[in-house]
Amino acid sequence: MESASVQELLDALKSPDPARREMAITEIGNREDPTLLPHLLETLDDTSERIRWRSLQSIGKLGASGADERVLGLLKDSSSLVRGEAARVLGLAGWTEHASALAPLLEDQDLQVRCRALEALGEVKEPGEDLSNRMVTFLQDSDSRIRMHAALALGKCRHAPAFASLLGSLRDSNHNVRGLSAWSLGHLGDERAIEPLIDALGDDGESVRIYAYQALDAFGGKALPALEQARERKEGSVRLLVDRLIEDVSEGENEEG
């Protein structure tokens, strides 16, 4: 449907053929024309779960901030695919006032929906004290994917009380969780994280080392005293990373000065 006119796409949205409706919805999303958003919102009550899911995807492409209460209603959809995508769109929209509507999805029976809810709460930026504290508890979840999403979300919304828990997650058994915890500690900006992040430069996981490096770089000159001390006691590849960090941070400080 790439060559179809706008009117042809709108007509296809009313087709009795679900496949044709889906193609039209996908193409509307690809065109990224926000004036078409109201027409997509009308498709959110389609009887096909795949159509509802595809409509949400395209709404996200057109500008989720223009979404309305119908998206909120789909957080309770019978389809886990739709519930998860509705959560993602709410996150993209940044609807702080509706963050509480995402709370039930944190206990959803579907793992992917729970991950989407955590992801969305991170995008909301200010989900509120109660929800943020609840996210901290997910750093202890039995599933590493939940722990990973929780670590990332807590960093994105800069929830300062999560500091100690994120610090503990630098020792998580999963390298993705350790890496995202390092990234989030950099976003929290608490200088007590500098020494543990320097130690994380020697982690077995490459992604952990990369995120720890980025986090330390984000501290700028505040990290220099600890890095200078680490230069004296670290060896091998970690020493090389510390040297490079000192260089990068010093250059950044000089440019700012």
C-alpha positions as CSV (number, residue, x, y, z in Angstrom):
1,M,0.0,0.0,0.0
2,E,3.0,2.3,-0.3
3,S,1.6,4.0,-3.4
4,A,-2.0,4.3,-2.0
5,S,-3.5,7.8,-1.5
6,V,-4.5,8.9,2.0
7,Q,-8.2,8.4,1.1
8,E,-7.5,4.9,-0.2
9,L,-5.8,4.1,3.2
10,L,-8.7,5.5,5.1
11,D,-11.1,3.5,3.1
12,A,-9.0,0.4,3.7
13,L,-9.4,0.9,7.5
14,K,-13.1,0.0,7.1
15,S,-12.4,-3.1,4.9
16,P,-14.0,-6.3,6.1
17,D,-10.7,-8.0,5.4
18,P,-8.5,-7.8,8.6
19,A,-5.3,-8.2,6.5
20,R,-6.2,-5.2,4.4
21,R,-7.0,-3.2,7.6
22,E,-3.7,-4.1,9.1
23,M,-1.7,-3.2,6.0
24,A,-3.4,0.2,5.9
25,I,-2.7,0.8,9.6
26,T,1.0,-0.1,9.1
27,E,1.3,2.2,6.1
28,I,-0.3,5.1,8.0
29,G,2.2,4.6,10.7
30,N,5.1,4.6,8.2
31,R,4.0,7.9,6.8
32,E,4.3,9.5,10.2
33,D,1.6,12.1,9.5
34,P,0.1,13.2,12.9
35,T,-3.0,14.5,11.1
36,L,-4.0,10.8,10.6
37,L,-3.9,10.0,14.3
38,P,-7.6,10.4,14.9
39,H,-8.4,7.8,12.2
40,L,-6.0,5.3,14.0
41,L,-7.6,5.9,17.3
42,E,-10.9,4.8,15.8
43,T,-9.4,1.4,15.1
44,L,-8.5,0.7,18.7
45,D,-11.9,-1.0,19.3
46,D,-11.4,-3.5,16.4
47,T,-12.4,-7.0,17.2
48,S,-9.0,-8.3,16.0
49,E,-6.3,-8.2,18.7
50,R,-3.7,-8.0,16.0
51,I,-5.4,-4.9,14.6
52,R,-5.5,-3.2,18.0
53,W,-1.9,-4.1,18.6
54,R,-0.8,-2.8,15.1
55,S,-2.8,0.4,15.7
56,L,-1.0,1.1,18.9
57,Q,2.3,0.6,17.1
58,S,1.4,3.1,14.5
59,I,0.1,5.6,17.1
60,G,3.5,5.5,18.7
61,K,5.1,6.4,15.3
62,L,2.6,9.2,14.7
63,G,3.2,10.9,18.0
64,A,2.0,9.1,21.1
65,S,1.4,12.4,22.9
66,G,-1.7,12.8,20.8
67,A,-3.2,9.5,22.1
68,D,-6.3,9.7,24.2
69,E,-8.2,7.8,26.9
70,R,-8.8,4.9,24.6
71,V,-5.2,3.9,24.9
72,L,-5.6,3.8,28.7
73,G,-8.6,1.4,28.3
74,L,-6.4,-1.0,26.4
75,L,-4.2,-1.5,29.5
76,K,-7.0,-3.9,30.5
77,D,-7.3,-5.6,27.1
78,S,-7.8,-9.4,27.1
79,S,-4.7,-9.7,24.9
80,S,-1.3,-9.5,26.5
81,L,0.1,-8.3,23.2
82,V,-2.2,-5.3,23.3
83,R,-1.7,-4.6,27.0
84,G,2.1,-4.5,26.5
85,E,1.9,-2.2,23.5
86,A,-0.6,0.1,25.3
87,A,1.9,0.5,28.1
88,R,4.7,1.3,25.7
89,V,2.6,4.0,24.0
90,L,1.8,5.6,27.4
91,G,5.5,5.6,28.2
92,L,6.2,7.4,24.8
93,A,3.4,9.9,25.6
94,G,5.0,10.7,29.0
95,W,1.7,10.9,30.7
96,T,2.8,11.4,34.3
97,E,-0.7,11.9,35.5
98,H,-1.6,8.4,34.3
99,A,1.5,6.6,35.7
100,S,-0.7,4.9,38.3
101,A,-2.7,3.2,35.6
102,L,0.4,1.2,34.7
103,A,0.7,-0.1,38.3
104,P,-1.5,-3.2,37.8
105,L,0.6,-4.3,34.8
106,L,3.6,-4.7,37.1
107,E,1.8,-7.9,38.4
108,D,0.5,-9.0,35.0
109,Q,0.7,-12.7,34.4
110,D,2.6,-12.1,31.2
111,L,6.3,-11.4,31.5
112,Q,6.5,-9.2,28.5
113,V,3.7,-7.0,29.8
114,R,5.5,-6.6,33.1
115,C,8.7,-5.6,31.2
116,R,6.7,-3.1,29.1
117,A,5.2,-1.6,32.2
118,L,8.6,-1.0,33.8
119,E,9.9,0.4,30.5
120,A,7.0,2.8,30.3
121,L,7.4,4.0,33.9
122,G,11.0,4.8,33.1
123,E,9.9,7.0,30.2
124,V,7.3,8.7,32.3
125,K,10.2,10.2,34.3
126,E,8.2,11.1,37.4
127,P,6.0,8.0,38.2
128,G,5.7,9.1,41.9
129,E,7.4,7.9,45.1
130,D,5.2,4.8,45.7
131,L,5.6,3.4,42.2
132,S,9.3,4.2,42.1
133,N,9.9,2.4,45.4
134,R,7.9,-0.5,44.1
135,M,10.2,-0.6,41.0
136,V,13.1,-1.0,43.4
137,T,11.7,-4.3,44.6
138,F,11.9,-5.7,41.1
139,L,15.7,-5.6,41.2
140,Q,15.3,-8.8,43.3
141,D,12.9,-10.5,40.9
142,S,13.7,-14.1,39.9
143,D,13.7,-13.2,36.2
144,S,16.7,-11.3,34.9
145,R,14.7,-9.5,32.2
146,I,12.5,-7.9,34.9
147,R,15.6,-7.0,36.9
148,M,17.2,-5.5,33.8
149,H,14.1,-3.3,33.0
150,A,13.8,-2.2,36.6
151,A,17.4,-1.1,36.7
152,L,17.0,0.9,33.5
153,A,13.7,2.5,34.5
154,L,15.1,3.6,37.9
155,G,18.0,5.3,36.2
156,K,15.8,7.0,33.7
157,C,13.5,8.5,36.3
158,R,16.5,9.2,38.6
159,H,15.0,7.7,41.7
160,A,17.7,8.6,44.3
161,P,16.4,6.1,47.0
162,A,17.3,3.3,44.6
163,F,21.0,4.0,45.0
164,A,21.8,1.2,47.5
165,S,19.8,-1.3,45.6
166,L,21.4,-0.4,42.2
167,L,24.8,-0.6,43.9
168,G,23.9,-4.1,45.0
169,S,22.9,-5.0,41.5
170,L,26.4,-4.4,40.3
171,R,27.0,-7.9,41.7
172,D,24.0,-9.4,39.9
173,S,24.6,-12.8,38.2
174,N,23.4,-11.4,34.9
175,H,25.7,-9.1,33.0
176,N,22.9,-7.1,31.4
177,V,21.5,-6.3,34.9
178,R,25.0,-5.3,36.1
179,G,25.5,-3.1,33.0
180,L,22.3,-1.3,33.3
181,S,22.7,-0.8,37.0
182,A,26.1,0.9,36.2
183,W,24.4,3.1,33.6
184,S,21.7,4.1,36.1
185,L,24.2,4.9,38.9
186,G,25.8,7.3,36.5
187,H,22.4,9.0,35.9
188,L,21.7,9.2,39.7
189,G,24.9,11.2,40.1
190,D,25.6,10.0,43.6
191,E,29.4,10.3,44.0
192,R,29.4,7.2,46.3
193,A,29.1,5.2,43.2
194,I,32.4,6.3,41.7
195,E,34.6,3.7,43.5
196,P,32.3,0.7,42.8
197,L,32.0,1.9,39.2
198,I,35.8,1.9,38.9
199,D,35.8,-1.7,40.2
200,A,33.2,-2.5,37.5
201,L,35.7,-1.6,34.8
202,G,37.2,-5.0,35.5
203,D,33.9,-6.9,35.1
204,D,33.9,-10.0,32.9
205,G,31.0,-8.6,30.9
206,E,32.0,-6.2,28.1
207,S,28.7,-4.3,28.3
208,V,29.2,-3.8,32.0
209,R,32.7,-2.2,31.4
210,I,31.2,0.0,28.7
211,Y,28.4,1.3,30.9
212,A,30.7,1.7,33.9
213,Y,33.0,3.8,31.7
214,Q,30.2,6.0,30.5
215,A,28.8,6.4,34.0
216,L,32.2,7.5,35.3
217,D,32.7,9.9,32.4
218,A,29.3,11.4,33.3
219,F,30.7,12.3,36.7
220,G,33.3,14.5,35.1
221,G,35.9,16.1,37.3
222,K,34.2,14.7,40.4
223,A,35.6,11.3,39.4
224,L,39.2,12.5,38.8
225,P,40.6,12.1,42.4
226,A,39.3,8.5,42.6
227,L,40.6,7.7,39.1
228,E,44.0,9.1,39.9
229,Q,44.2,6.9,43.0
230,A,42.9,3.9,41.0
231,R,45.7,4.4,38.4
232,E,48.2,3.5,41.1
233,R,46.6,0.2,42.1
234,K,45.0,-1.1,38.9
235,E,46.8,-3.2,36.3
236,G,46.4,-4.5,32.8
237,S,43.2,-3.7,30.8
238,V,41.6,-1.9,33.8
239,R,44.6,0.4,34.2
240,L,44.3,1.2,30.5
241,L,40.6,2.1,30.9
242,V,41.4,4.3,33.9
243,D,44.1,6.1,32.0
244,R,41.7,6.7,29.1
245,L,39.0,7.9,31.4
246,I,41.4,10.4,33.1
247,E,42.2,11.7,29.6
248,D,38.6,12.0,28.5
249,V,37.4,13.6,31.7
250,S,40.4,16.0,31.8
251,E,39.7,17.0,28.2
252,G,36.1,17.6,29.0
253,E,37.0,19.7,32.0
254,N,39.3,21.8,29.9
255,E,36.7,22.3,27.2
256,E,34.1,23.5,29.7
257,G,36.7,25.8,31.3
